[in-house]
Amino acid sequence: MDMAPALKGKAVMRVMLCASIEAAERVVSTALVLLRWQEPPTLILVHVRDTGLQHGLEQARSWFTGRSGLGAMHAARAVLTERSVAEDMLNEARELCIAAGHSPDLITTSLLEGRPEQEIVRMAQEVHAHLIVLGNHDRPVDPHGKPRPKRGPGSIGHVARFVVDHAPCPVLVLRL
């Protein structure tokens, strides 16, 4: 992965802003308002395309059609569509940072693929991030329909929990 020259220096603070497609604008704008720096940090805007979701699509298709899998054409189209939407979101997030006065030279974007929680931690290690910022959807129920507690370990989703527990740097979880 080719990182911007700003990432190669040790003196610049590196902040990873991790955003899902549905919450990118809120994560970026909230982080830019809350976090004030003496010197502008390098911002690494990250989205992880969850490859586990494709398996769910394949299962759903087999339930509805009686055929297994999505089929090569449908699977490829789904991946291309998701990548395109994610790239658009990252570009919009980058423009939001620039509009807030951040230097374009200090902003990089990265579209990763895999399990979001693992890829975020791996990327943070790779770029020697000083801070990870990610959003937590304040949903009243978990994915299984059980009420989510307001406090304690179950109060945040599994991605945020994994990142908090395994990150090599401080993590700021924003309630959205």
TIMARPA-118882 format. One record per residue (C-alpha): residue number from 1; residue in one letter; x, y, z. Coordinates in Angstrom, 3 decimals. Layout:
! residues N
[node NUM "A" [X Y Z]] ...
END
This chain:
! residues 176
[node 1 "M" [0.000 0.000 0.000]] [node 2 "D" [1.447 3.336 -1.017]] [node 3 "M" [1.008 5.908 1.725]] [node 4 "A" [1.414 9.635 1.242]] [node 5 "P" [4.847 11.072 2.037]] [node 6 "A" [3.400 12.637 5.199]] [node 7 "L" [2.896 9.152 6.660]] [node 8 "K" [6.568 8.303 6.364]] [node 9 "G" [7.789 10.963 8.801]] [node 10 "K" [7.796 10.260 12.535]] [node 11 "A" [7.033 13.844 13.620]] [node 12 "V" [3.506 14.095 12.229]] [node 13 "M" [0.630 12.717 14.278]] [node 14 "R" [-1.320 10.069 12.346]] [node 15 "V" [-5.066 9.838 13.014]] [node 16 "M" [-7.176 7.082 11.445]] [node 17 "L" [-10.797 8.050 10.871]] [node 18 "C" [-12.721 4.816 10.298]] [node 19 "A" [-16.106 5.228 8.713]] [node 20 "S" [-18.926 3.030 7.602]] [node 21 "I" [-20.820 4.096 4.513]] [node 22 "E" [-23.877 5.173 6.496]] [node 23 "A" [-21.964 7.205 9.110]] [node 24 "A" [-18.912 8.625 7.310]] [node 25 "E" [-20.004 12.253 7.328]] [node 26 "R" [-20.907 12.178 11.031]] [node 27 "V" [-17.642 10.471 12.046]] [node 28 "V" [-15.459 12.860 10.059]] [node 29 "S" [-17.306 16.067 10.928]] [node 30 "T" [-17.573 15.168 14.630]] [node 31 "A" [-13.891 14.247 14.834]] [node 32 "L" [-12.854 17.489 13.133]] [node 33 "V" [-14.952 19.535 15.570]] [node 34 "L" [-13.908 17.656 18.725]] [node 35 "L" [-10.228 17.209 18.031]] [node 36 "R" [-8.068 20.308 17.837]] [node 37 "W" [-4.343 19.962 17.196]] [node 38 "Q" [-1.387 22.286 17.618]] [node 39 "E" [-0.123 21.067 14.257]] [node 40 "P" [-2.428 19.384 11.763]] [node 41 "P" [-2.125 15.603 11.810]] [node 42 "T" [-2.081 13.280 8.863]] [node 43 "L" [-5.615 11.969 8.466]] [node 44 "I" [-6.040 8.441 7.186]] [node 45 "L" [-9.637 7.955 6.084]] [node 46 "V" [-10.427 4.248 6.166]] [node 47 "H" [-13.346 2.111 5.084]] [node 48 "V" [-13.296 -1.677 5.251]] [node 49 "R" [-15.458 -3.600 2.814]] [node 50 "D" [-16.688 -6.452 4.980]] [node 51 "T" [-16.080 -9.580 2.925]] [node 52 "G" [-18.227 -11.551 5.375]] [node 53 "L" [-21.295 -9.788 3.973]] [node 54 "Q" [-20.921 -11.477 0.598]] [node 55 "H" [-21.407 -14.836 2.293]] [node 56 "G" [-24.684 -13.506 3.739]] [node 57 "L" [-25.843 -12.414 0.288]] [node 58 "E" [-25.038 -15.848 -1.107]] [node 59 "Q" [-27.049 -17.503 1.682]] [node 60 "A" [-30.022 -15.211 1.119]] [node 61 "R" [-30.036 -15.964 -2.601]] [node 62 "S" [-29.982 -19.693 -1.965]] [node 63 "W" [-32.919 -19.389 0.455]] [node 64 "F" [-35.015 -17.420 -2.038]] [node 65 "T" [-34.077 -19.167 -5.271]] [node 66 "G" [-33.117 -22.655 -4.181]] [node 67 "R" [-29.771 -22.185 -5.947]] [node 68 "S" [-26.558 -22.012 -3.998]] [node 69 "G" [-24.327 -18.973 -4.158]] [node 70 "L" [-24.735 -15.672 -5.940]] [node 71 "G" [-23.220 -16.832 -9.164]] [node 72 "A" [-20.042 -15.293 -10.512]] [node 73 "M" [-21.762 -12.461 -12.385]] [node 74 "H" [-23.962 -11.385 -9.456]] [node 75 "A" [-21.090 -11.651 -6.983]] [node 76 "A" [-18.770 -9.545 -9.160]] [node 77 "R" [-21.481 -6.917 -9.693]] [node 78 "A" [-22.182 -6.733 -5.935]] [node 79 "V" [-18.474 -6.279 -5.142]] [node 80 "L" [-18.014 -3.584 -7.807]] [node 81 "T" [-21.076 -1.703 -6.599]] [node 82 "E" [-19.975 -1.822 -2.977]] [node 83 "R" [-16.432 -0.693 -3.861]] [node 84 "S" [-17.791 2.174 -5.942]] [node 85 "V" [-20.056 3.392 -3.140]] [node 86 "A" [-17.200 3.106 -0.626]] [node 87 "E" [-14.791 5.034 -2.877]] [node 88 "D" [-17.396 7.787 -3.323]] [node 89 "M" [-17.868 7.952 0.448]] [node 90 "L" [-14.112 8.199 1.066]] [node 91 "N" [-13.803 10.970 -1.541]] [node 92 "E" [-16.693 12.874 0.059]] [node 93 "A" [-15.078 12.457 3.497]] [node 94 "R" [-11.785 13.760 2.067]] [node 95 "E" [-13.576 16.796 0.614]] [node 96 "L" [-15.225 17.418 3.988]] [node 97 "C" [-11.785 17.474 5.636]] [node 98 "I" [-10.463 19.871 2.992]] [node 99 "A" [-13.522 22.127 3.413]] [node 100 "A" [-12.785 22.201 7.157]] [node 101 "G" [-9.337 23.606 6.353]] [node 102 "H" [-7.228 20.442 6.439]] [node 103 "S" [-4.401 20.302 3.906]] [node 104 "P" [-5.034 17.844 1.040]] [node 105 "D" [-1.377 16.789 1.325]] [node 106 "L" [-2.070 15.467 4.838]] [node 107 "I" [-5.077 13.318 3.888]] [node 108 "T" [-4.953 9.782 2.569]] [node 109 "T" [-7.785 7.386 1.889]] [node 110 "S" [-7.713 3.638 2.112]] [node 111 "L" [-10.345 1.127 1.033]] [node 112 "L" [-9.561 -2.203 2.669]] [node 113 "E" [-11.245 -5.586 2.371]] [node 114 "G" [-11.697 -8.211 5.059]] [node 115 "R" [-13.117 -8.234 8.568]] [node 116 "P" [-13.425 -4.552 9.620]] [node 117 "E" [-12.236 -5.027 13.179]] [node 118 "Q" [-9.108 -6.917 12.136]] [node 119 "E" [-8.265 -4.662 9.186]] [node 120 "I" [-8.576 -1.483 11.274]] [node 121 "V" [-6.147 -2.832 13.887]] [node 122 "R" [-3.760 -4.131 11.203]] [node 123 "M" [-3.786 -0.777 9.387]] [node 124 "A" [-3.202 1.133 12.631]] [node 125 "Q" [-0.141 -1.031 13.306]] [node 126 "E" [1.102 -0.643 9.728]] [node 127 "V" [0.924 3.158 9.650]] [node 128 "H" [1.908 3.607 13.316]] [node 129 "A" [-1.332 5.471 14.047]] [node 130 "H" [-1.400 7.672 17.133]] [node 131 "L" [-5.201 7.668 17.401]] [node 132 "I" [-8.106 5.721 15.887]] [node 133 "V" [-11.511 7.400 15.655]] [node 134 "L" [-14.537 5.281 14.827]] [node 135 "G" [-18.262 5.553 15.170]] [node 136 "N" [-20.495 3.294 17.181]] [node 137 "H" [-24.080 3.096 16.106]] [node 138 "D" [-26.205 3.644 19.178]] [node 139 "R" [-28.745 1.009 18.232]] [node 140 "P" [-31.235 -0.111 20.888]] [node 141 "V" [-30.899 -3.786 19.865]] [node 142 "D" [-28.015 -5.994 18.793]] [node 143 "P" [-28.009 -7.855 15.441]] [node 144 "H" [-29.923 -10.725 17.079]] [node 145 "G" [-32.753 -8.484 18.286]] [node 146 "K" [-31.696 -8.484 21.951]] [node 147 "P" [-31.810 -5.162 23.820]] [node 148 "R" [-28.359 -3.569 23.932]] [node 149 "P" [-27.312 -2.289 27.366]] [node 150 "K" [-26.572 1.431 27.708]] [node 151 "R" [-23.402 0.736 29.726]] [node 152 "G" [-20.800 -1.965 29.974]] [node 153 "P" [-19.142 -4.296 27.485]] [node 154 "G" [-22.295 -4.910 25.436]] [node 155 "S" [-22.970 -1.205 24.935]] [node 156 "I" [-20.795 -0.985 21.833]] [node 157 "G" [-20.739 -3.147 18.722]] [node 158 "H" [-18.296 -5.956 18.058]] [node 159 "V" [-16.096 -3.918 15.694]] [node 160 "A" [-15.621 -1.086 18.182]] [node 161 "R" [-15.098 -3.576 21.033]] [node 162 "F" [-12.414 -5.499 19.105]] [node 163 "V" [-10.621 -2.290 18.087]] [node 164 "V" [-10.687 -0.935 21.656]] [node 165 "D" [-9.308 -4.227 22.974]] [node 166 "H" [-6.605 -4.792 20.315]] [node 167 "A" [-5.521 -1.401 18.936]] [node 168 "P" [-1.881 -0.368 19.282]] [node 169 "C" [-2.928 3.205 20.145]] [node 170 "P" [-5.743 5.109 21.891]] [node 171 "V" [-9.223 4.725 20.385]] [node 172 "L" [-11.983 7.342 20.381]] [node 173 "V" [-15.412 5.765 19.903]] [node 174 "L" [-18.087 8.273 18.879]] [node 175 "R" [-21.710 7.510 19.748]] [node 176 "L" [-23.716 8.209 16.632]] 
END
